[in-house]
Amino acid sequence: DALCLLDAEARILFTGDTLYPAPLYAHVGGADFDAYRQSMARLATLADRVDLLATGHNEPVRGGNRLVEVHEAFEAVAAGAPPDGEQDGVRRHDFGWFSLLTAAP
């Protein structure tokens, strides 16, 4: 579970554990890939209202367009994009500044 907060006046989205520049965990016990995917679809609608993503991990990320990039990555994985690697039942899908980790079927 995660919480995102939008400071509309400052154009900052505080993303918590939802989004950060590193592997995004959509594979751990209790994770729901489809719910995560739906959350990213909703957040992508904020792209033109955000200049900075204040992430819960690592460094902040500039540009609301990054929300769209992550949403598109979830859509690509859902559509069957092949993983870039797999180890111990976890698939890694690389997308430049972040990756998605998903459970192997």
Secondary structure, DSSP 8 states (H G I E B T S, - for coil): ----EEETTTTEEEEETS--SSEEEESSTT--HHHHHHHHHHHHTTGGG-SEEEESSSS-EE-THHHHHHHHHHHHHHTT---SEEETTEEEEE-SS-EEEEE--
